[in-house]
Each structure stands twice: as C-alpha cells, then as structure tokens.
Amino acid sequence: MYSLIGALSDTFSRQDAISHGQLVDVSEPARRLGYGCQVAVTAALWNEYIATSPGLFVEAQQKRLREILSLLRFAILTVDRTSRFTLTHGKPVAVMVTALADPDDCTEAAITIMLPGEG
C-alpha cells in the first residue's frame, strides 16, 4: 500500500493518494517521453516547481513537467543517481528531486517523483 509523509493507513492506496490530491498522476505525459509505467509527482513538487501560480499557462506547466520527466529519464538511463535538475523558466532554479520506483496498487511498476525528505 502507498505511504507518504504523515504515515497513512495500510489501506491507503496510490490511487487514494491521487484522489486526495497528495499525488498528481502524470502517466500520460510520461508515456509520451518513453516511460513504460505509471508516474506521479507529489503535490509539493507540483505546486512548488510545476504549477507555481494559479495564473501560470498550461503550456508552461507542461514544459516544466516535460523537463523534469526528461531529466529523470536521462538519469535513469545513465544510472546517474546524483542528478540535479535545473529548470529554466524565467530565472533558472536548481531542483533536487528523488524518484522512488515501487509497485502500485496492482503490483505493477510505478514511479513517484518527490522533493527530498518527502518519502
């Protein structure tokens, strides 16, 4: 079962975390970039670095998400476990993320991308 900061009950699933807004499902954009499994980002990562303000255009959000997913995919393919990501929208911002590969509720592969200390 799924757990994130603030220990959740044993019956709290990954889908529950998505439904409750603790995770944002980004599987479709991830698939377009070559991921073969479910992918989600934490609400904290989404709100702080992807959808940083209510007025931010959807295209800008999609570009930020694409950058994070692309850089993570590169890190996975090169087995670079210490990658630091730099987002280049407006003023560049260095972002350290952690990715956890775990089975989802159906024991299929799933990746959760989060800020350090969230897992």
Backbone hydrogen bonds, N-H to C=O, Kabsch-Sander energy under -0.5 kcal/mol:
donor,donor_aa,acceptor,acceptor_aa,energy
2,Y,12,F,-1.2
5,I,118,E,-1.4
12,F,9,S,-1.8
13,S,11,T,-0.8
17,A,13,S,-2.1
18,I,14,R,-2.0
19,S,15,Q,-2.9
20,H,16,D,-2.5
21,G,18,I,-1.3
22,Q,17,A,-2.2
23,L,17,A,-1.6
24,V,41,V,-3.1
25,D,23,L,-0.5
26,V,39,V,-2.5
30,A,26,V,-2.0
31,R,27,S,-2.7
32,R,28,E,-1.8
33,L,29,P,-0.7
33,L,30,A,-0.9
34,G,31,R,-1.8
35,Y,30,A,-2.3
38,Q,109,A,-1.3
40,A,111,I,-2.3
41,V,24,V,-2.2
42,T,113,I,-2.0
43,A,22,Q,-2.2
46,W,42,T,-2.6
47,N,43,A,-3.0
48,E,44,A,-2.2
49,Y,45,L,-2.3
50,I,45,L,-0.8
50,I,46,W,-1.4
51,A,46,W,-3.5
52,T,50,I,-0.7
56,L,53,S,-1.7
61,Q,57,F,-1.9
62,Q,58,V,-2.8
63,K,59,E,-2.1
64,R,60,A,-2.3
65,L,61,Q,-2.6
66,R,62,Q,-2.7
67,E,63,K,-2.2
68,I,64,R,-2.2
69,L,65,L,-2.9
70,S,66,R,-2.8
71,L,67,E,-2.6
72,L,68,I,-2.3
73,R,69,L,-2.4
74,F,70,S,-2.4
75,A,71,L,-2.3
76,I,72,L,-2.7
77,L,73,R,-2.7
78,T,74,F,-2.0
79,V,76,I,-0.9
80,D,75,A,-2.2
81,R,79,V,-1.0
83,S,80,D,-0.9
85,F,95,V,-2.2
87,L,85,F,-0.5
87,L,93,V,-2.7
90,G,88,T,-0.7
93,V,87,L,-2.1
95,V,85,F,-4.1
97,V,95,V,-0.6
98,T,114,M,-3.2
100,L,112,T,-2.6
102,D,100,L,-0.6
102,D,110,A,-2.9
104,D,108,E,-3.2
107,T,104,D,-1.8
110,A,102,D,-1.5
111,I,38,Q,-2.6
112,T,100,L,-2.4
113,I,40,A,-2.8
114,M,98,T,-3.2
118,E,115,L,-1.9
